[in-house]
Amino acid sequence: MLADAAQTKTSTMRTQKTVLRLMRLMLVAAACMASIAGAVAAQAAPPGFVPQIIVQMAPASPGSTQRLSPAAAGNRLMSLAAAAGVAVDKAIPMSGGAQVLQLPTGSTPAQLRSALTALRAQPGVADAEPNIRLHLQLVPNDPCYTAVCQGQVPYSNGTFGTGQDNQWDLQNPTLAGAAAINAERAWDSTTGGATVAVLDTGILSGWPDLQNQILPGYDMISTVDAQTNPLGRNANPADLGDWVTSAESANVNGPYYGCPVSDSSWHGTFIAGEIAAMGNDGQNIAGISWGSKILPVRVAGKCGALLSDVIDGIRWAVGMSVPGAPANPNPARVVNISFGGTAPCGSALQSAIDDATARGALVVTAAGNESGTIGVPANCQGVAAVGAANQNGGKATYSDYGDGISLMAPGGDLSAYNTDPGLISLSNSGATTPSSNVLRIEQGTSFAAPMVSGVASLMLARNPQLTPASLLALMENSARPFPAVNGLATCDTSAQSGDPNNPSTSPAAQNCNCTTATCGAGLLDAAVAVQNAVDPVAVISATPASPLTGASVTLSSAGSSPSPGASLATYQWAQTAGPAVTLSGANAATATFIAPAPATYGFSLTVTDSAGHSSTSQTQVVVTAPAGSSGGGSAADPLELLALGGLVLVALRGGRRSRN
């Protein structure tokens, strides 16, 4: 028995030791897991990540259009966030009744996604989406953006109008290249007059070509930076620079971690010069619409811009109120936004664009520079999405293309495939802060968009009654056909890579021949667009845009416009294709019908104004059968779609040359 007892005691001791070993191992494992978790938590957020959420509030009561005051809306949102279990630091009021929720410092993308899900489930929230940062476009992986290729066509000391040193893009296309917009003939009728807002990096107003061309603008950048934006939002839209050093980009704890290293771009001044630099003054360059005024709205600074600042900038530019900002006494009729990114058009941005459109302003956007599908904001509804053509009229090597492009305009193409001279405008020699004024050559859809903005301003000078939809319809209808350049492939959307960080190298996605299926209506023609601006324009919109069988479809003429000084007097709707339907309101401004079956239905609208002038337009409505019982999918996550977590200024930084 003693032996048995001893054996039992020994066994018990062994078991206890084993348990102790296991406990020590578990403690070590737990410590390791805690250490790993702490390390993960301590890791810097990915480049470009912004721990903010843009929230649009639902009406306080169903059907109500009354908005709470900014302070009351902020308090309500903080309460909703608490009810949803979302930790936030503060709520920042935006235009349009929206709010920006600031998450605690150190928040991760996973925590932001969780907060988005929780907020969207709250009855008082209409929508919630990430706030994202806009930053300068990275240099494309193209052979001619290397140091060997840069500057191969240096400026001479001669005058403009010779060799590579001229504004070919504004001249006669039969002499200067197929993509030239023929502004010279447009200037026979007008040199402009409508205000154009440039939402960008601000303005260098010291340029002689911009004297008397600039209206009082606003700095809409909400983020304070000691070097480039020490006052936060304020009434001075001057461009203080947007450079990023390698040390700033590498600092994981700094505000510019992961931002592309670059010198200051002076991007906004270049665009302002394209649109409205004083012409016929014997110096420097001529803007497309030098009789117009530029309204500078600074939304992009060091490492770019926040989407929330751009949204507020749009509304302020067209004369709407923005919390904390003074009223804008000079509402713009054209808003130029040369930003782009690979994300869907969020509801907050679309709402701002809709508001601008309702105020009579055309929003002009750059298509993007990834040789792929267009991104935001070019993929928003109601905008003019502008792609870039090279001098020969083909697609510029870098330009995005495909569904959603409105038309193409000169953007320059300093690639291995072309000797295109690029576009010339106003800039500065300062690598950081402003120094000496210089002229500079650039390329990108950033600089194709201002071509359309300038022509829109010319058209509005001839006919201020043109609606945004009429402006775009006239430019599309007056566009020149795309040429077929020998030896080039036809642009094909199937050649797109689908990855904006790795653009396709296929000839059908690079320097290729455009078609209306891939590059919009054609090449911008200023002369014809301005000539046709005095005609009435019939414009049709259908709601819903993609109806199902049995749906009631409304056809509207709201975007139509009369000739100058007249008013729209009569409307005539007619069906032109598809199974027969009954049109209610065939002689009214809007007509409706019930879609009887899946098919393509065609309709025409003829408007006649009080001066007796008429215009006819046609449209198609595609009706589909209701979806089957297959399971649905979730929407794409904007945080996963955004390259480097943000949008980009669509300028190509590698093809720059300066002239003092």
N, C-alpha and C positions, 0 to 999 in steps of 0.2 A: 504494500500500500504506500509505504514511504517512497518507493521508487516511482510508483504511478503519480504520486503527488509532485515529486520533483520534476518528472517529465511534463506534467501539466503546467507547472510554474514556468519551466523553460519555454514551453510552447507559447504560453501567454506573453512572456517577455518578448519573444520573437515577433509575435503579432503586434504588440505595442510598438516595437521598433519599426516594423514595416509601416504601420499606420503613421508614425511620426515622419518616416521618410516620405510617404505619400503626401502628407500634409505640407512638408517642406517643399516638395516638388510643385504642389498646387499653388503654394504661396509664391514660389519663384515664377511659375507660369502666369499667375495673376499679375505679378509685378511686371513681367515682360509685356503682357497684353496691355496693362495700363500705360507702360512706357511707350508701346507702339501707338496706342490710341492717342496718347498725349502728343507724340511726334506728328501724327497725322493731323491732329487738331491744330498743332502749332505751324504746320506748313502754310506758306503763303497761298492765297487764292490764286487761281490761274490768271495769266495775263489778261488785262482788260475787264476782269470781273468787277461788277459794281453791286454792292449789297443794298440795293434799293428796289422797290416795287412801285410801279405806277398803278394806282387804283382809281377806277371810275365808279362813283357811288350810284346806287339805284335810287330812284325817286323816293322821297320820304313816304309818299302814299301812292298807290297805283294810279297811273294816268296823270299825275302831277308833273308839271314842267318847271315848277318853282325850285330854285336851288338854295341850299343853305349858304350862309355866309362862309368865307374861307375858314374862319376860326371855329364856327359851329360844325362845319364838315370835318375839320381835323379832329375835333373832340369825338364826334360820332365814329370816325374811322378808328381812333385809338381804342374806343370801347369795343368795336367789332373785332379788332385784332386781338384784344384781350379775351373776348369770348371764343375766338378761334384758337386760342393757345399760342399765338404768334408774338414773340418778344420783339418789340420795336423801341427805338430810341426817340423818334419824333415823327410827326407828319408835317410835310412841307406843301403849302398850297400851290396849285398850278392853275393855268387857264382852263376854261371849259368845265369848271367844277371838279376837276381831278385833283388827286393828292399824291405826293411821293412819300412812301413809307421808308424811313431809314432804319435798316436792321442794325443790330449791335455790331460794334467793331469785332472783326475776326469771324464773322459769319461766313459760311461756306456755300458753294453752289447747291449742295444737297439740302442744306437748311433753307435756302431760298426757294428751292423747288417745293419743299414741304410747306413752306409758308404760302406759296402760290396756291397749292391745292386746298389748304385750309381756308384761305380767304375767299377763293372762288365758290366755296360751299356755303358762304354766309349769305343769307337772303338780302342783306343790305348792300351787297357788292355786285355791281353790274359786270365788271371785268377787272382782272388783275394781270399784269404782265411785267416782265423784268425791265428795269431801266438799263440801258446799254450805253456803252461809250463809243464815240466815233473817233477814229484816229486816222492818221495819214496812211495812204495805200503803200504797201510794201512794193519794192521794185520787182517787176516780173522776172522770171527766170528766162531771159531772152539773150541770145548771143550778143546783140548790139547794145546791151546795157552794161557791158564791161568797160573797164577803163580804156581798153584799146579802141573801142568804137566811139566813146563819147568825144564830142568836139571835132569830129572829122570834117564837118562843114562849118568852120569858124566864121564869125561875122567879119565882114570887110569894114573899111572905114568910109565906104561910099554912102550914098543916100538910099532911102527906101525906093523900091520899085525896080531894083536890079538884082539878078541872080537869085540866091536863096533868101535875100534880105527884104522880103516884101510881104504884104498882107494878101497873098494869093487867094485866101479863102473868101474874100469879099468881092472878088472881081468877076469878070465875065467868064463863065465856065468853058466857052469855046476857046478861050485863050489861056486861062490860068489853070485849068484842070477840071475834070468833070464834076467834082464835088463843090466847086466854088459856088457861092450862094447868089451871085449877081445882085449885090446890094447897090451897085452904082445906078442901075435902072430904077430901083426902088426909091433912091434919093431924089429922083426927078419929081416924085409926088410928095414926099415928106422926109424929114430927118428925125421924126419921132416926137414924143411929148408925154407919154404915159410913164408913171413912176414904176420903177422896177426894184423890188427888194432883193438884196443879195444876202442870203443867210450863209455866213462863212466865217473866216478868221478875222474879220474886221477890215479896216480901210487905212491906207496911207494917204491921207488927204493932201500931203505936200506936193504931190505930182502936179505940174502945170496943166497937164491934160485933164485933170479932175477938178480944177478950180471952177467954182460955180456949178458943178455937176452933182454935188453931194448934199443931200438933205440931212437934217438932224436925225441920227439913228439911235441905237441903244446897244449896250453890252448886256446880253442875256445870259452870260456864263454865270452859273450859280456857285461854282466851286472857287474858293479863294486861293490864289497862288501869289506868293510874295513877289515873284519876278514878272509874271505876265498878266495877273489879274488881282492886284492887291485889294481892290475895293469890292470884289464880287460884282453883282449886278449894279450897273450905273449907266449914266447917260452919255458916256464916252465910248463909241465903238471903234476906237483906234486899234490897229493891229500892233500889239506889243511883242509879237513873235510867238512861235510855237515849237521851238527847237527842243529836242530831247537828247541828252548826252548818254554815252554808253554807261556811265556810272549810275545815272538815274534809272535807266532801263534794267540794270542788273540788281538794283537795290530791292530785295524782296519785301522790305518793310516800308518802302516809299510809295508815294501815290502814282508813280510812273513806271512801276515794275512791268516789264514785258512790252512796253511801248516801243514802236520802231524808232531806232536811232536816226535822227535827221536834223538838218539845218532848218531854220525857219523857212516856211514855204511862200509867204506873202500871197497865198492862194486867193483870198478875197479881193485884193487889189488887182490881180491879173484878170479876174472875171469882171470886175467893175470896168476895167479898161476895155475889155472886149465889147461890152454892152454900150458904154456911154462916154468913152474918151472923146474929148472935144475934137471935132473934125473940121477940115477946111481952115486950119489955123497955121499951116506951114511948119508944124513940128511934130515929131514923134509919130503917133498912130492916129487912126480914126476909129471911133467906136461904131458899131452897127447902127445905133440909134442915138446919135449925139445930141439930139434935141430933148432927150429924156433926162430924168433925174434918177440917181441911185439912192436908195434907202438902205444904208448898211446896218445889218443886224448881226452883231458878233455872237456866234454860238459855239465856235470852235477855237480852242486855245492850245496850250501845251498838252500833248497827248490826245487832242481831239475834243469831242463834245459829248454831252449827255443827250440822249433821246428826249428827255423831259425838257431840256433847254431848247431843242429844236422845235418841239411842239409849241412851247410858249412863244418862240420866235415867229412861227407861222401866224399865230393869232394876233400878236402885236403888230406884225407887218401889215395886216389887212385892216387894222383899226379896231380890233377887239380888245377887251380889257384883260390884263394879266396882273394877278395880285402883286402889289409892291412896285409896279412899274407905272410911269405916267402915261397918259393917253397919247397915242400917236396921231398927230394932226394931219399926216400925209399918207393915208392908206395907199398901199401899192395895188396896181392892177395885174402885176406879174410878180411871181415869187420864184426865184432861182435857187434850187437846192442841189448842189453838186456833191451829194453824198451817196453812198451805196453800200449794201451789205447783203450777206446771204441769210436772210430771215424772212418770214412771212410779214405782211403788213399788219401790224397790231391795231386793235380797235381804237386806242388812244390817238395814234398818228392818223388813222383814217378819219376819225372824228374831226381833227384839226384841219385836214385837207378838205373835208366836206364843208366845214365852216368857211374856209377861205373861198371855196367855189361859190357858196351861197352869197358871199360878199362881192362876187364878180371878179375874183382874181384867179388867173390861170397859174397853177403850180407846175413848174418845169423841173424835171429831174434828170440826172445822169443815169444811164443804163447800167454802168459798171464795167470793170476792166479785166474780167477773168476768162474771157472767151467762152462764157457759159450762159446760163439762163439769167434773166434779169432778177435783181433782188430788190430789197426795200430801199428807198420809197418808190422806186420806179414801178414796183408791182402793186402799188396802191391804186384804187379806182379813181378815175377822174383826172389823172395827171398826164402831162406830156412826157413820155419816156423816150429819151433821145440817145441813140447809139452814135458811134463815131465812124465816119468814113475817111478813107485816105484820099490823097489828092486825085487819084485816078477814078474815084467813085466806088471802089470796092470796100468791103468791111475792113476797118483798121484791125491789125493783127490781134490786138488785145480786147477789142470791144465785145461786150456781151451782145447776144442776139437771140432771136426766137420769139415765142409768143409774148405779146405785151408791148413790143417796141412800137412806138408811134411813127417815127421816121428817123432818118439819118442826117447828120450834119458834119461838117469838117471837124476832125479832132486831132489831126496830125498822126503820123505813123513812122517814127524814127526807128524802124526795125531792120532786121537783117534782110528783109524782103524788099524794102523800099528805099528810095532816096527822097522821100517826102520831107519837105522842109519844116513841118510842124507849124504851130500857131504862135504868133508874136503878140505880146502885150506888155503891160506895165508891171514892174517888180522892184526889187531892192537888192543891193549887194550884201546886206547884213546877214551873217550866218546865224546870229542870235537876235540881237536887237536891231532896229532899223539903222541903216547907214546911208549909202548913196543910192539915189534913184537909178535904176538900170532897166533897159528893155530885155526881155527874156523870151526864149522859145520853149514852149511846153507841148505836151500831148496828153490825151486822155479824154474820156467821155465827160469829165469835169468841164472841159473847155468846148465840147460840142453843145452841151445844154445851153450856155449863154447865147449861142447863135440863134436858137429858137426863142429865147427870152427877148433878145434884141429885135427880132422880126415881129414878135407879138406886140412889142411896144410901138413899132412903126405902124402896124395895122390898126391899133387902138387910136393912134393919132388921126387916122383917116376916118375911123368909125368908132367912137367911144361906146356905142350901143352893143358892140359885139360881146357875147357871153363867153365864158371860158370854153364851153363846148363848141361854140361857133368858131372861135379862134383856132382851136385844134383841128376842127373839120376843114376849115379853109386851107390851113397849111398842109394837111394830108391830101386834100383834093388837088392842090396846086403843085404838089411835089413832082419832080422830074423822075422819069423811069431810071432804074439802075442800069448802068452800062455793063456789057460783057467784056471783061478784060481777057485778052488771049492768054492762054497758058495757066489760068487760075481755075481751081476747083469751084464748084458751086457750094455755097454755104449750106451745111446740113446739120440740123439740131441733133441728129443721132450720133454725131461725132463729138458732142460735148462730154467732158469727163465726169461731170456730176460732182466734182470736188473743186471748190474754188481755190483751195491752196495748191492744187496741182492741175493747172489748166491743160486742156487737151493740146497736143502738138500736131494733130491731124490737119492737113491742108484745108479740109472742109470746115475747120473751126478757127483757122488763123486768118491769113490774108486770102479771102475768098470772094467770089462774085455773089452779091446779094440778090435775093428775090423778095417779092412782097410777102412770101410765107415766112421769111426768116428775118427781114430787116425793116418791116413796116411799110408805109405807103410809098416811100421813095426818098429822093434827095431833096433837102430843103431848098426852095427857090423863093428868095425874098421878093424879087420883082413881081412874079405872078401872084404871090400871096397878098402883097400890098395892093396890087391892081384889083384883085377880087374882093378886097375888104369892104368895098362900098356896096356890094350886092347883098340882098337878104340871104339868110342861110337857114335851111330846114335841118333840124337835128332831132333824131329820134332816140329815146331811151325806153327800155322795156323793164318792167318790174313784175315778178321776179326775173332775174337775168337768166336763170335756168329752171324754167317751170316744169312741173310734173303733170301728167295727164289729169284732166279735171280741174286744174288750177285756173283761177281768174287772173288774166294777164292785163296789165295796164300799159298802154303805149302813150308816152308823154312827149310833147313838143317844147318842154320848158327851156331847153337849151338853144332854141331857135332865136334868131335876131333879125331885125328889119334893116333896111338901108338907112344911111344917116338922116336923122331928122324925122323919120317915119315911125309908124307903129304897126305891129302885126294886126291884120284885119280879118283874114279868113283862113280856115284850115280845111284840108280835104284828105281824109284817110282812105286807102284802098288796099284790098288784099291782092297780092301778085303771085303767090305760090302756096302750095300745100292744100290739105283738105279744107273745104269751104267752112268758114266760121261766120257768125253774126257779129258785126262790129257795132257796138253801142257807142254813140258819140262820134259818128263818122265825120261830122262837120264841126267838132269842138276841139279845144286845145288838147284834150286827152280822149283816148278811145279805149275800150276794153273788149275782151272776148274770152270765152271759155275754151281751153285747149281740149279738143275732143279725143285726140289720139296721139301717140308718139309719131312725130314727123317734123320736117323743117317747114316753117310757115314764113312767107314773105309778105312785107307790107311796104307801102309807100306813103309819104306825107308831102303834100304841096302846101306851102304857106305863101300868102300874098299880103304885101304890106299896104299901107294907106297911100303910098305913092304909085301903086299899081305894079310893082315889081314882084316877081315870083321866084320861088326856089323849090326844087323837089329833091327828096332824099329817100333812100330805101334801106331796109334792114331785114335781117332774118332772125326768127325766134325758133330755137331748137327745143322741142318738147320731148321729154323722155318718160318712160314708164317708171312707176315707183320702184325703189330698190327692193330686192328680194329679202328673205329672212336671214341672210348671212350676217354674222356678227360684225359690229362696227369696230373701228380702230380709234385710238387716241390721236389727238393733234400732235404735230411735230413740236418738240421742245425747242423754243427759241434759243435756250442756252447751249444746246448741242449744235444748232445750225449756224450760229454766229461764228465767223472766222475770227479767232483771237478775242472772242467775247464781245465784238462790237461791229459797228459799221465803219466805212472808210470814206475819206475824201477821194473821189475817183480821178486823181491826177497821177500820172506815171512819173515817179520822181527821178528815174534814171536818164531821161532824155532831155536834160535841161542845158541850155547855153545862154550866157549873158552877154550883154553889150553895154558898155558905159556910155 
